[in-house]
Amino acid sequence: MMSARPTLANMVCRATLALGLLAGSAPTFAHGLRVSAQAEGGAIVGQALYSDLSPASGLFVDIHDPGNDAKLAEGTTGDDGRFRILAPPLAAYRVVVEGEEGHRAETQALRLAAGSTLDADAVRLLREDIARLEARIRLQDILGGLGYILGLAGLSAWFMAKRRR
């Protein structure tokens, strides 16, 4: 008479089949929100993007004083995810972008010192490039996730084998 208890080999086969079905299903990627901003003249300018690099249009943007967290200004992102919001002159700002479904991102926006040799447009482009690079999914991230899953499967197999003894 066969035991009603699944063997380790059956469980590994089932887990492999489940992972294969999940991997082959239609892609449904969760997306995060990224924001880059800086102070230019009397305004805070920046861009909000989702992690797939599509523009985050129509989201709420709040400008805060990082010292006392007072709200200084507010606005929304345009169709291209960019925003330009007038704000009182400070050395630094905290920029918070919020959207639907709980999307929220924040960053620091710094004001360039007067007489700086850096062009404001060049700094903005650099910040946007850095935000795009941070949003990329790298091979090491994928391999790390797979290693984590395999490690958990190994731990559960070890505990099940130990329980049988």
N, C-alpha and C positions, 0 to 999 in steps of 0.2 A: 504494500500500500504506500502511495506517495504522500509525502508531507505537504501540508497546505502552506507551509512556510516557503517563501521564495528563496532560492539560492543566491549567493553572491554574484554568480555569473548571470543569472536572470536579471538581477537588479542593475548590473552594469550594462547589460543589453538594453534594458528599458530606458536607462538614463541616456545612453548614447542615442537611441532612437528619438527620445524627446528633444535632445539638443539638436539633432539633425533636422527635425521638423521645425524647430524654432529658427534655426539658421536659414532654412529654405523658405520660410514664410515671407510675405511681403514686408519690405522694410518699413518699420515704424520707428523712426529715430526721435528720441526726446531732444528738445533743443533748449539750450541755455541762452541767456542774454548777456551780451558784452557791451560795454560802453567805454569810449575814450573821449576825453574833454580837456580843454585848456582855456585859460582866460586870454582874450584878445581885445585890447582896448577896453571899452566899457561893457563887454559882453562875454558870456561863456559860450564857446562853440564846441561842438563835438558830433559824434555819430554813435548810434545804437544799432548793433547787429545781432542777429541770432547766431548760434554756433555753426549753422550751415552757411554763414556769411550772407544771408538774405537780409535786407534792410528791415528794421523794426519800426514800422510806420505807425503813427497815431498813438504813441505811448506818452505817458505823463512824465515830465522831467521837473524835478524840484532841485533848487539850488539852496544849499544850507551853509551857514557859517560853521566851520569845523570846531571853533572854540566853544561856542555855547549852543550849537545845534539849532539856532533860530533859522526859520525859513526866510530866505531873502528874495526869491523869485520863483516863478513856475512857468511852464510852457509845455509844448508837445513836440514830438518829432515829426518831420515832414515825410513825404512819400519815399524819400531815399534814406530815411533813418537819421538824417542830420537835424541839428537844432542850433539855434542862435538865440540866446536869452540875455536880455540886459540885466546887469547886476551891479550893486554898489562896489566901489573899488576895495578889494582886500588882497592880501598876499596869496591866500589859498581858499578853495571852496570844496565842499563835498557835494558831488552831483549824484542824485538818486533817480534812476529811471525805473518806472513801474508800469506793468501792463496787465493784460488779462491772464487768467489761469495761473496767477501767482508768480509770474516772471518779475524778477527784480534784480537790478545790478547797480552798483555804485562804484565811484572812483573819486580820486582827488584831482582837482583842476588847479594848476599852479599858474601864477602870473609871472611872466618873464620880467626880469629886472630892466629898468630903463637903461638904454645904451647897450643892451645885449647884442652880441655879434650874431646871435642865432636869428634866423628869419622865422616869424611866427608860422607861416605856411609850412615851412620845412619841419618844424617841431610837430605840428598837427599831423602831417603825413607820417612821420616816424611813430607817433603814438598810435595811429590807426593801424600801421603795419605790425606793431608789437601786439596789439589787441587781436589781429587776425592770426598771428603766429601762435598766440596762447590758446586760441580756439580750435586749432587743428588737433585731430586725433592722430597720435603717432603709433608706430608699430609697437614700441615698448609698452604703451598703454594697453593695447590689445593683448599682447603676450602676458602682461601682468594680470589682466582680468582672467584669461584662460588658466593661468597658473593658480590663481586664487580658487577658481571653481574646482580644478583637479585636486587641489589640496583639501578642500572641504569634502569632496567625494572620497578621498583616501582616508580622511579622519572618520567619516561615517562608516566606511567599510571596516576599519580597524576596530571601532567600538562594537559593531555588530558581530565581528568575529570573536571578540573578547567576551561578549555576552553569551555566545554559544557554548563556551567552555564550561 
